[in-house]
Amino acid sequence: MTTTSGGGEHDHTTADREILVSRDIGAPRELVFEAFTQVRHLSRWWGPDGFTTTTRSFAFRAGGVWDFVMHGPDGTDYQEWITWTEIVPPERIALVHGESRDDPNAFESVLTFEPAGEETRIVMRTVFPTKELRDEAVEKYHAIEGGEQTLRNLADHVAQLTSNETARNETTPKGAEG
């Protein structure tokens, strides 16, 4: 696993407003991309440890929206709203994420899915409107740890999908040889 919370080659105009988290996942990028883009998968892994997600609506397309509630382990509900701004399967997803459609504090994220041999490196770059909002997300909401946990949950989910597919292939009877 590779995780960073800053540094690297970044746009210096946004460096003090951004968070960068990455992880190598042991699966082809098409599968990792699918797990990030279908609500049946997202509901199983999205969010930091202990959180669950209830989806109100989901339309994965540029201009589409994911309206959902994250339920914290302490019982707190967090209204969430994502608008997908760019989708390039299986390489890139850009989005705006806030509490509602017109949230003035919404932040932008770009996720890239890079082939890394037999693995996929997912890089999540998030840019906040201000340094203060970035700092609040890091200090109050533990955004770096939450991002790392979310990508670990994605990796665990993809590993389960891969394991299930392998088990299915091993138990499926082969056709009669002729």
C-alpha positions in Angstrom: 0.0 0.0 0.0 1.2 3.5 -0.8 -0.4 6.4 1.0 0.6 10.0 0.9 -0.9 13.1 2.4 1.0 15.7 0.5 4.2 16.3 -1.4 5.0 15.1 -5.0 4.4 17.0 -8.2 1.4 19.3 -7.5 0.0 22.5 -8.7 1.5 25.0 -6.3 -1.6 27.2 -6.4 -3.6 24.4 -4.7 -1.0 22.6 -2.6 -2.1 24.2 0.7 -5.7 23.2 -0.1 -5.3 19.6 -1.2 -5.2 16.1 0.2 -3.6 13.3 -1.8 -4.2 9.6 -0.9 -3.3 6.6 -2.9 -3.3 2.8 -2.7 -2.2 -0.1 -4.8 -5.1 -2.7 -5.2 -4.4 -6.3 -6.2 -6.8 -6.4 -9.2 -7.2 -5.1 -12.8 -8.2 -1.5 -13.1 -11.5 -2.4 -14.9 -12.6 -4.3 -11.8 -11.4 -1.5 -9.4 -13.2 1.1 -11.6 -16.4 -1.0 -11.6 -16.3 -1.3 -7.8 -16.1 2.5 -7.6 -18.9 3.2 -10.2 -21.8 0.8 -9.3 -24.0 1.5 -6.4 -24.3 -2.2 -5.6 -20.5 -2.1 -4.8 -20.3 1.3 -3.3 -22.8 0.5 -0.6 -20.5 -2.3 0.6 -17.3 -0.4 1.1 -17.8 3.4 0.9 -16.5 5.4 3.8 -14.1 5.1 6.7 -14.1 2.2 9.1 -17.4 1.8 11.0 -19.5 3.9 8.6 -22.4 2.6 6.5 -24.1 4.3 3.5 -27.7 4.7 2.5 -28.2 5.8 -1.1 -31.2 8.0 -2.0 -30.4 8.3 -5.7 -27.5 7.3 -8.0 -26.8 8.2 -11.6 -23.3 7.5 -12.7 -22.7 9.7 -15.7 -21.2 13.2 -16.2 -23.7 15.6 -14.6 -25.3 12.7 -12.6 -25.7 12.7 -8.9 -25.2 10.4 -6.0 -27.4 11.5 -3.1 -26.6 9.5 0.1 -26.3 9.5 3.8 -23.3 8.2 5.7 -24.1 6.8 9.1 -21.3 7.2 11.6 -20.4 4.5 14.2 -21.6 6.9 16.9 -25.1 7.2 15.2 -24.5 10.6 13.5 -25.9 10.9 10.0 -24.0 12.9 7.4 -25.9 14.1 4.4 -23.7 13.8 1.3 -24.0 14.8 -2.3 -21.7 14.0 -5.2 -22.0 15.3 -8.7 -19.9 13.4 -11.3 -18.2 16.0 -13.5 -16.0 13.8 -15.7 -15.9 10.1 -16.3 -13.3 8.4 -18.5 -13.6 4.6 -18.0 -11.5 2.9 -16.6 -9.0 5.7 -16.1 -10.4 8.8 -14.4 -13.4 10.1 -12.4 -13.8 13.8 -11.4 -16.5 14.9 -9.0 -17.7 17.6 -6.7 -18.6 16.5 -3.1 -20.6 18.4 -0.5 -23.5 18.2 1.8 -26.0 19.3 -0.8 -26.2 20.5 -4.5 -25.3 24.1 -3.7 -22.9 23.6 -0.8 -20.5 26.5 -0.9 -17.9 24.4 0.9 -18.0 21.5 -1.5 -14.6 20.1 -2.6 -13.4 18.7 -5.9 -11.8 15.3 -6.2 -10.1 13.6 -9.1 -9.5 9.8 -8.9 -7.2 8.1 -11.3 -6.9 4.4 -11.9 -3.4 3.5 -13.1 -2.3 0.0 -14.1 0.6 -1.1 -12.0 1.6 -4.5 -13.3 -1.0 -7.0 -12.0 -2.4 -4.2 -9.6 -4.1 -0.9 -9.9 -2.9 2.2 -8.3 -5.8 4.5 -7.3 -4.9 8.1 -6.6 -7.5 10.4 -5.0 -6.6 14.1 -5.2 -9.0 16.3 -3.3 -8.9 20.1 -3.5 -10.8 22.3 -1.0 -12.1 25.8 -1.7 -9.8 27.2 1.0 -6.8 26.2 3.2 -9.1 26.6 6.2 -11.6 24.1 4.9 -8.8 21.6 4.1 -7.3 22.0 7.6 -10.8 21.6 9.2 -11.4 18.4 7.2 -8.0 17.1 8.3 -8.2 18.1 12.0 -11.9 17.8 12.8 -13.0 15.0 10.3 -9.7 13.1 10.0 -9.9 13.3 6.2 -6.5 11.7 5.6 -7.1 8.7 7.8 -10.7 8.5 6.5 -9.4 8.5 2.9 -6.9 5.8 3.7 -9.5 3.7 5.4 -12.0 4.2 2.5 -9.4 3.0 -0.1 -8.5 0.1 2.2 -12.2 -0.9 2.4 -12.3 -0.6 -1.5 -9.2 -2.9 -1.7 -10.9 -5.4 0.7 -14.1 -5.4 -1.3 -12.3 -5.9 -4.6 -10.3 -8.8 -3.0 -13.6 -10.4 -1.9 -14.9 -10.0 -5.5 -11.8 -11.6 -6.9 -11.9 -14.4 -4.4 -15.6 -15.1 -5.2 -14.9 -15.1 -8.9 -12.0 -17.5 -8.5 -14.1 -19.8 -6.3 -17.0 -19.7 -8.9 -14.6 -20.6 -11.7 -13.1 -23.5 -9.7 -16.5 -25.0 -9.0 -18.1 -24.5 -12.4 -18.2 -27.8 -14.2 -16.3 -27.8 -17.5 -17.9 -28.8 -20.7 -17.4 -32.4 -21.9 -14.2 -32.8 -23.8 -14.7 -34.4 -27.2 
